[in-house]
Amino acid sequence: MNKPKPLISAILNLNLHPKPLFSNPIHLMALTQTRTTHSDPPQNDAEDDVLCSNPEQTQEEQPSSPSLDETPSFVGSPGKYLTGVSRFERAWAHWTKLGRPKLIVAPMVDNSELPFRMLCRKYGAEAAYTPMLHSRIFNENPKYRSEEFTTCKEDRPLFVQFCANDPDILLEAARRVESHCDYVDINFGCPQRIARRGYYGAFLMDNLPLVKSLVEKLALNLNVPVSCKIRVFPKLEDTLKYAKMLEDAGCSLLAVHGRTRDEKDGKKFRADWNAIKAVKNELRIPVLANGNIRHMDDVRNCLEETGADGVLSAETLLENPALFAGFRTSNWVADNEKDSIDGKLDQADLVVQYLKLCEKHPVPWRMIRSHVHKMLGDWFRVQPQVREELNAQSRLTFEFLYGLVDQLRELGVQVPLHQKHDASATGNLAEVIGI
Ligand SMILES: Cc1cc2nc3c(=O)[nH]c(=O)nc-3n(C[C@H](O)[C@H](O)[C@H](O)COP(=O)(O)O)c2cc1C
């Protein structure tokens, strides 16, 4: 087995503010550092938690490196968000400049990384979120930064999401990425135990003054707008007050996941589109809907029912990254539509395309492993021993993974993706939603 080579860091740390924000020289040093590198990942770590490498790449050729020439997209003076109607106009002008994207890849830890985002963009996604990044670790650990956040010129519009519970730490992290994204997003929706322990995500719903201070800090000091992703409260009036508070604090775009903090299982609990609709009606900034988006009919229905400005999809995209191009897996096809097989694309094709993107944009193997499992889940159910072979590999290689796809095909596995023969089949959103 070849020892992986180090991945050249993709993070450029720019300080675009006219005056330094931090008087602390350590902070200043971190902010003005232009490039970080890291050494070989430790070989005795969790076996698959290593980086894939491309020995051909030089530092200059590293495709994931953002360009130094990029200028921030939302330049203005600090404090611009907090007064007057023009704040809403600015929020809308920014959204319009980005083309008012409607089909959006939701943030997913270990799963909405650069190659996956690029695959979804190829199949109709109009914008994407990074996985949630931990703001303190992002500031402190160059290896974490270079492994967990990579981007490239084509990876726009882009939301970079952080979790945080300290406004200064959040700002420091946000300033490292602001020139490489279109929004810095704050995660107020994570309901997992790890978020309870770390006191972030949906657990900050118990401390709204802290939430407010996090949003204000970014809105007052960043050159890109701040967006937030929230869950709903059990009571609608609490959700509306919460959303209004975020808007007043300087949030320029709000994504609403229509499930409560306790409704963790997306398969068990339907997202409440009525609550999202009420938030949309209450606010003056763009609002995105999240939950129950499994195919293009859901997109159309959600946009119609909620009036939201776009939709986020997560779990279904993992199985079917071509969702936004109108493709659907057979569980979302009625019996009388079973002849609607497109035949041009299946999940094995998508895995091959994803692997090629990973060769171009290196990411940790654990992410690649996770995507292969999710995209080929139905295929493995037909030939479970192929899944076992994958599980038995403590170290993955591209050669092995391409071979795995060939093996499934040679065994005769065929799990087609379907397209409905109407506007939603083509993913032509203008037609789908009648605009
Ligand atoms: C694997 C996975 C990782 C996720 N990670 C994040 C995250 O980093 N940040 C976040 O705000 N939400 C995260 N979520 C939640 C999704 O963004 C989304 O809100 C949720 O899955 C509901 O959307 P869906 O019904 O389309 O799955 C994650 C979901 C999944 C399935």
The ligand as a Tripos MOL2 file, in Angstrom:
@<TRIPOS>MOLECULE
LIG
   31    33     1     0     0
SMALL
NO_CHARGES

@<TRIPOS>ATOM
      1 C1        -24.8670   13.3660    6.9800 C.3       1 LIG1
      2 C2        -25.4970   14.6580    7.4180 C.ar      1 LIG1
      3 C3        -24.7000   15.6610    7.9290 C.ar      1 LIG1
      4 C4        -25.2820   16.8810    8.3080 C.ar      1 LIG1
      5 N1        -24.4710   17.9000    8.7310 N.ar      1 LIG1
      6 C5        -25.0040   19.1410    8.9240 C.ar      1 LIG1
      7 C6        -24.1680   20.2670    9.1330 C.ar      1 LIG1
      8 O1        -22.9360   20.1750    9.0950 O.2       1 LIG1
      9 N2        -24.7560   21.4700    9.3570 N.ar      1 LIG1
     10 C7        -26.1210   21.6250    9.3470 C.ar      1 LIG1
     11 O2        -26.6100   22.7480    9.5350 O.2       1 LIG1
     12 N3        -26.9280   20.5760    9.1240 N.ar      1 LIG1
     13 C8        -26.3990   19.3540    8.8870 C.ar      1 LIG1
     14 N4        -27.2140   18.3060    8.5750 N.ar      1 LIG1
     15 C9        -28.6620   18.5470    8.4670 C.3       1 LIG1
     16 C10       -29.0390   18.8740    7.0210 C.3       1 LIG1
     17 O3        -28.3730   20.0190    6.5440 O.3       1 LIG1
     18 C11       -30.5430   19.0900    6.8940 C.3       1 LIG1
     19 O4        -30.9050   20.1900    7.6810 O.3       1 LIG1
     20 C12       -31.3590   17.8880    7.3570 C.3       1 LIG1
     21 O5        -30.7870   16.6700    6.9520 O.3       1 LIG1
     22 C13       -32.7800   17.9860    6.7910 C.3       1 LIG1
     23 O6        -32.7540   17.9860    5.3790 O.3       1 LIG1
     24 P1        -33.2200   16.6850    4.5470 P.3       1 LIG1
     25 O7        -34.6310   16.4050    4.9960 O.co2     1 LIG1
     26 O8        -33.1300   17.0770    3.1090 O.co2     1 LIG1
     27 O9        -32.2790   15.5700    4.9080 O.co2     1 LIG1
     28 C14       -26.6730   17.0770    8.2070 C.ar      1 LIG1
     29 C15       -27.4690   16.0370    7.7020 C.ar      1 LIG1
     30 C16       -26.8940   14.8530    7.3000 C.ar      1 LIG1
     31 C17       -27.7760   13.7740    6.7290 C.3       1 LIG1
@<TRIPOS>BOND
     1     1     2 1
     2     2     3 ar
     3     2    30 ar
     4     3     4 ar
     5     4     5 ar
     6     4    28 ar
     7     5     6 ar
     8     6     7 ar
     9     6    13 1
    10     7     8 2
    11     7     9 ar
    12     9    10 ar
    13    10    11 2
    14    10    12 ar
    15    12    13 ar
    16    13    14 ar
    17    14    15 1
    18    14    28 ar
    19    15    16 1
    20    16    17 1
    21    16    18 1
    22    18    19 1
    23    18    20 1
    24    20    21 1
    25    20    22 1
    26    22    23 1
    27    23    24 1
    28    24    25 2
    29    24    26 1
    30    24    27 1
    31    28    29 ar
    32    29    30 ar
    33    30    31 1
@<TRIPOS>SUBSTRUCTURE
     1 LIG1         1 GROUP 0 **** ****
